[in-house]
Amino acid sequence: MASPIETWSVRAFNTAKQSENKMHDDAVAQRFGFSGGLVPGVDVMAYMIHLPVAKWGRVFLERGLIEARFLKPVYDGEITDVTAEEKDGALTLAVESGGQLRATGTASLPAKAPSLSLDDFIAVPPVTQRRPVDAASYEVGKWLGTEPRSWDNEAATEYLEDVRETDPIYVHQQLGHPGLLQRIMNKVLVDNAILGPWIHVGSTMQLLKAAQVGDELVARAKVTANYEKKGHRFVELDALLVANGRTAVAHCRHIAIYQPREAAAA
């Protein structure tokens, strides 16, 4: 019989109030029908990662699989509860705040990490000059790259504080939190176009190797879909996250609304 999995509760923190994406700004988010600036989806996913790491430890960081869908926003300062139910060796995850379901997901531990070749994911630099986003920015089949980014000891520690992570594994073993890989996925969009307010709506991440503090990270991303639904413009990405130009650390699928419709005037 599986041991009970303790709820993980955090006071959500909007890390992106000053970001280029004004969907994290209270006034702008309200134009789109939200109560205030959104806590980034990548940070909500970081909250979700806590439970599978608590269950499986480092091995989850080396080959774990996690999927998340963001149903409703999480707002700054809200007490946010992440729960998990175990069935057939996998976890069903839920994020609740204020009595409302905000996100759902699953996490599992494959017997081994899949073998992926760097050669199957084309390395390209980001655009030399970003232009206002349109459908051509994320044309289906197009390969997109990111500027290299790294988080050294101080930055890595600050990140853990921002996402309210207290598991000592990251500090004691000098490991990069998988939520940083999700931030790189967001940069695929940001590094290649000038966006207005936009929303991350879901991701699947297969970890391939534990990232280390200070690793230089880039994404090699292919646009797999670009479509309109209910007045929103969506983009879907399939990407390999690469550390130090040579090591695949995660395979990610990322979905975002890059042009959301505004709320109807009252």
Beta strands, then each sheet from edge to edge (+ up, - down):
strand 1: 8-11
strand 2: 65-70
strand 3: 79-87
strand 4: 90-97
strand 5: 100-108
strand 6: 143-145
strand 7: 199-207
strand 8: 217-229
strand 9: 232-243
strand 10: 247-259
sheet 1: 1+ 3- 4+ 5- 2+ 7- 10+ 9- 8+ 6-
end
